[in-house]
Amino acid sequence: MNTETTTHTPGPWHGRNNPDFRSREVFDPNGWRVADCRTTKNYEEEEANARLIAAAPELLEALDLTLHSLENWMAIADEEDRRDYDDEAVAKARAAIAKAGGK
């Protein structure tokens, strides 16, 4: 992962219930709250939001590694192998990584 541009709270993150507020929160490894997933809708939605947010650092790292591997493969692949290359998927991956980095 491109750590020199990573400014978010390091993971892994985990979700847990906050019974005082009947909400789901996400915390970093040191116990600092990263997100409060309280909504006006329902607990199942809060739970789903907390799981997605808690997975964000690992998802970003996996996407970054996958994109890096694909770009390395593209640099050495022959024309026939590159024909199934998906420019849109790569563009979306780059955009998501940039968005996560605040760009």
MODELLER restraints for C-alpha pairs under 7 A, 6 or more apart:
rsr = mdl.restraints
at = mdl.atoms
rsr.add(forms.Gaussian(group=physical.xy_distance, feature=features.Distance(at['CA:1:A'], at['CA:61:A']), mean=5.59, stdev=0.5))
rsr.add(forms.Gaussian(group=physical.xy_distance, feature=features.Distance(at['CA:1:A'], at['CA:64:A']), mean=5.79, stdev=0.5))
rsr.add(forms.Gaussian(group=physical.xy_distance, feature=features.Distance(at['CA:1:A'], at['CA:65:A']), mean=6.10, stdev=0.5))
rsr.add(forms.Gaussian(group=physical.xy_distance, feature=features.Distance(at['CA:5:A'], at['CA:101:A']), mean=6.91, stdev=0.5))
rsr.add(forms.Gaussian(group=physical.xy_distance, feature=features.Distance(at['CA:6:A'], at['CA:101:A']), mean=6.64, stdev=0.5))
rsr.add(forms.Gaussian(group=physical.xy_distance, feature=features.Distance(at['CA:11:A'], at['CA:28:A']), mean=5.96, stdev=0.5))
rsr.add(forms.Gaussian(group=physical.xy_distance, feature=features.Distance(at['CA:11:A'], at['CA:29:A']), mean=6.50, stdev=0.5))
rsr.add(forms.Gaussian(group=physical.xy_distance, feature=features.Distance(at['CA:11:A'], at['CA:57:A']), mean=5.74, stdev=0.5))
rsr.add(forms.Gaussian(group=physical.xy_distance, feature=features.Distance(at['CA:12:A'], at['CA:28:A']), mean=6.40, stdev=0.5))
rsr.add(forms.Gaussian(group=physical.xy_distance, feature=features.Distance(at['CA:12:A'], at['CA:29:A']), mean=6.20, stdev=0.5))
rsr.add(forms.Gaussian(group=physical.xy_distance, feature=features.Distance(at['CA:12:A'], at['CA:57:A']), mean=6.68, stdev=0.5))
rsr.add(forms.Gaussian(group=physical.xy_distance, feature=features.Distance(at['CA:13:A'], at['CA:26:A']), mean=6.46, stdev=0.5))
rsr.add(forms.Gaussian(group=physical.xy_distance, feature=features.Distance(at['CA:13:A'], at['CA:27:A']), mean=5.45, stdev=0.5))
rsr.add(forms.Gaussian(group=physical.xy_distance, feature=features.Distance(at['CA:13:A'], at['CA:28:A']), mean=4.60, stdev=0.5))
rsr.add(forms.Gaussian(group=physical.xy_distance, feature=features.Distance(at['CA:13:A'], at['CA:29:A']), mean=6.22, stdev=0.5))
rsr.add(forms.Gaussian(group=physical.xy_distance, feature=features.Distance(at['CA:13:A'], at['CA:54:A']), mean=4.79, stdev=0.5))
rsr.add(forms.Gaussian(group=physical.xy_distance, feature=features.Distance(at['CA:13:A'], at['CA:55:A']), mean=6.91, stdev=0.5))
rsr.add(forms.Gaussian(group=physical.xy_distance, feature=features.Distance(at['CA:14:A'], at['CA:26:A']), mean=5.42, stdev=0.5))
rsr.add(forms.Gaussian(group=physical.xy_distance, feature=features.Distance(at['CA:14:A'], at['CA:27:A']), mean=5.45, stdev=0.5))
rsr.add(forms.Gaussian(group=physical.xy_distance, feature=features.Distance(at['CA:14:A'], at['CA:28:A']), mean=6.67, stdev=0.5))
rsr.add(forms.Gaussian(group=physical.xy_distance, feature=features.Distance(at['CA:14:A'], at['CA:54:A']), mean=5.17, stdev=0.5))
rsr.add(forms.Gaussian(group=physical.xy_distance, feature=features.Distance(at['CA:15:A'], at['CA:24:A']), mean=6.62, stdev=0.5))
rsr.add(forms.Gaussian(group=physical.xy_distance, feature=features.Distance(at['CA:15:A'], at['CA:25:A']), mean=5.42, stdev=0.5))
rsr.add(forms.Gaussian(group=physical.xy_distance, feature=features.Distance(at['CA:15:A'], at['CA:26:A']), mean=4.20, stdev=0.5))
rsr.add(forms.Gaussian(group=physical.xy_distance, feature=features.Distance(at['CA:15:A'], at['CA:27:A']), mean=6.24, stdev=0.5))
rsr.add(forms.Gaussian(group=physical.xy_distance, feature=features.Distance(at['CA:15:A'], at['CA:50:A']), mean=5.78, stdev=0.5))
rsr.add(forms.Gaussian(group=physical.xy_distance, feature=features.Distance(at['CA:15:A'], at['CA:51:A']), mean=6.57, stdev=0.5))
rsr.add(forms.Gaussian(group=physical.xy_distance, feature=features.Distance(at['CA:15:A'], at['CA:54:A']), mean=6.22, stdev=0.5))
rsr.add(forms.Gaussian(group=physical.xy_distance, feature=features.Distance(at['CA:16:A'], at['CA:24:A']), mean=5.71, stdev=0.5))
rsr.add(forms.Gaussian(group=physical.xy_distance, feature=features.Distance(at['CA:16:A'], at['CA:25:A']), mean=5.53, stdev=0.5))
rsr.add(forms.Gaussian(group=physical.xy_distance, feature=features.Distance(at['CA:16:A'], at['CA:26:A']), mean=6.42, stdev=0.5))
rsr.add(forms.Gaussian(group=physical.xy_distance, feature=features.Distance(at['CA:17:A'], at['CA:23:A']), mean=5.98, stdev=0.5))
rsr.add(forms.Gaussian(group=physical.xy_distance, feature=features.Distance(at['CA:17:A'], at['CA:24:A']), mean=4.61, stdev=0.5))
rsr.add(forms.Gaussian(group=physical.xy_distance, feature=features.Distance(at['CA:17:A'], at['CA:25:A']), mean=6.25, stdev=0.5))
rsr.add(forms.Gaussian(group=physical.xy_distance, feature=features.Distance(at['CA:18:A'], at['CA:24:A']), mean=5.86, stdev=0.5))
rsr.add(forms.Gaussian(group=physical.xy_distance, feature=features.Distance(at['CA:18:A'], at['CA:25:A']), mean=6.71, stdev=0.5))
rsr.add(forms.Gaussian(group=physical.xy_distance, feature=features.Distance(at['CA:23:A'], at['CA:37:A']), mean=6.41, stdev=0.5))
rsr.add(forms.Gaussian(group=physical.xy_distance, feature=features.Distance(at['CA:23:A'], at['CA:38:A']), mean=4.91, stdev=0.5))
rsr.add(forms.Gaussian(group=physical.xy_distance, feature=features.Distance(at['CA:24:A'], at['CA:36:A']), mean=6.31, stdev=0.5))
rsr.add(forms.Gaussian(group=physical.xy_distance, feature=features.Distance(at['CA:24:A'], at['CA:37:A']), mean=5.26, stdev=0.5))
rsr.add(forms.Gaussian(group=physical.xy_distance, feature=features.Distance(at['CA:24:A'], at['CA:38:A']), mean=6.24, stdev=0.5))
rsr.add(forms.Gaussian(group=physical.xy_distance, feature=features.Distance(at['CA:24:A'], at['CA:46:A']), mean=5.96, stdev=0.5))
rsr.add(forms.Gaussian(group=physical.xy_distance, feature=features.Distance(at['CA:24:A'], at['CA:47:A']), mean=6.21, stdev=0.5))
rsr.add(forms.Gaussian(group=physical.xy_distance, feature=features.Distance(at['CA:24:A'], at['CA:50:A']), mean=6.37, stdev=0.5))
rsr.add(forms.Gaussian(group=physical.xy_distance, feature=features.Distance(at['CA:25:A'], at['CA:33:A']), mean=6.92, stdev=0.5))
rsr.add(forms.Gaussian(group=physical.xy_distance, feature=features.Distance(at['CA:25:A'], at['CA:35:A']), mean=5.67, stdev=0.5))
rsr.add(forms.Gaussian(group=physical.xy_distance, feature=features.Distance(at['CA:25:A'], at['CA:36:A']), mean=4.44, stdev=0.5))
rsr.add(forms.Gaussian(group=physical.xy_distance, feature=features.Distance(at['CA:25:A'], at['CA:37:A']), mean=5.56, stdev=0.5))
rsr.add(forms.Gaussian(group=physical.xy_distance, feature=features.Distance(at['CA:25:A'], at['CA:50:A']), mean=6.45, stdev=0.5))
rsr.add(forms.Gaussian(group=physical.xy_distance, feature=features.Distance(at['CA:26:A'], at['CA:33:A']), mean=5.79, stdev=0.5))
rsr.add(forms.Gaussian(group=physical.xy_distance, feature=features.Distance(at['CA:26:A'], at['CA:34:A']), mean=5.42, stdev=0.5))
rsr.add(forms.Gaussian(group=physical.xy_distance, feature=features.Distance(at['CA:26:A'], at['CA:35:A']), mean=5.03, stdev=0.5))
rsr.add(forms.Gaussian(group=physical.xy_distance, feature=features.Distance(at['CA:26:A'], at['CA:36:A']), mean=6.41, stdev=0.5))
rsr.add(forms.Gaussian(group=physical.xy_distance, feature=features.Distance(at['CA:26:A'], at['CA:50:A']), mean=6.13, stdev=0.5))
rsr.add(forms.Gaussian(group=physical.xy_distance, feature=features.Distance(at['CA:26:A'], at['CA:54:A']), mean=6.09, stdev=0.5))
rsr.add(forms.Gaussian(group=physical.xy_distance, feature=features.Distance(at['CA:27:A'], at['CA:33:A']), mean=4.28, stdev=0.5))
rsr.add(forms.Gaussian(group=physical.xy_distance, feature=features.Distance(at['CA:27:A'], at['CA:34:A']), mean=5.12, stdev=0.5))
rsr.add(forms.Gaussian(group=physical.xy_distance, feature=features.Distance(at['CA:28:A'], at['CA:34:A']), mean=6.36, stdev=0.5))
rsr.add(forms.Gaussian(group=physical.xy_distance, feature=features.Distance(at['CA:37:A'], at['CA:46:A']), mean=5.32, stdev=0.5))
rsr.add(forms.Gaussian(group=physical.xy_distance, feature=features.Distance(at['CA:37:A'], at['CA:49:A']), mean=6.42, stdev=0.5))
rsr.add(forms.Gaussian(group=physical.xy_distance, feature=features.Distance(at['CA:37:A'], at['CA:50:A']), mean=5.96, stdev=0.5))
rsr.add(forms.Gaussian(group=physical.xy_distance, feature=features.Distance(at['CA:38:A'], at['CA:46:A']), mean=6.05, stdev=0.5))
rsr.add(forms.Gaussian(group=physical.xy_distance, feature=features.Distance(at['CA:39:A'], at['CA:46:A']), mean=6.43, stdev=0.5))
rsr.add(forms.Gaussian(group=physical.xy_distance, feature=features.Distance(at['CA:60:A'], at['CA:97:A']), mean=6.82, stdev=0.5))
rsr.add(forms.Gaussian(group=physical.xy_distance, feature=features.Distance(at['CA:63:A'], at['CA:93:A']), mean=6.86, stdev=0.5))
rsr.add(forms.Gaussian(group=physical.xy_distance, feature=features.Distance(at['CA:64:A'], at['CA:97:A']), mean=6.99, stdev=0.5))
rsr.add(forms.Gaussian(group=physical.xy_distance, feature=features.Distance(at['CA:74:A'], at['CA:82:A']), mean=6.84, stdev=0.5))
